[in-house]
Amino acid sequence: MKLFQEFKEFAVKGNMMDMAIGIIIGASFNKVIDVLVKKIFLPPLSLLTDGVNFQNRKIILKDAFSDASGVVLTDEVAIGYGALGEALLDFVIIGFTVFIVVKFMNKLRNKAQDTKDKTVVTPKDIELLSHLTELMEEQNALLKAKQ
């Protein structure tokens, strides 16, 4: 029962919805990056290398064997290093994009937490803590003046 109660609290707090939204956006983002790499970055790279298609680049360890009628008896065994290169390019693009997004979000959060900056709305909890700090400083100044 405790596990069910914890799950209920998790779902009600909105964490589950935030996570679901993140997963859906992440899947869509993955599709965008996949198209970006395959349709935008790899064709010019292939053109620069005399039409070499990096997706199909591989080291063949054992050729496929087929009979006289063309039926494949044993499959080809190969290391697909082109697919690895494509995956690494995906990773670099995703990593850089996430870095830029996080940097932008941190900048916005820092700006919102600055109580003296009136161009953005400061969250209520930060504003209250700021006022509490100011009141404590005033109180400390008064106590020092009395001594």
Secondary structure, DSSP 8 states (H G I E B T S, - for coil): -HHHHHHHHHHHTTHHHHHHHHHHHHHHHHHHHHHIIIIIIHHHHHHHTTT--GGG--EEEE--EE-TTS-EEE--EEE-HHHHHHHHHHHHHHHHHHHHHHHHHHHHHHHHH-TT--SS---HHHHHHHHHHHHHHHHHHHHHHH-
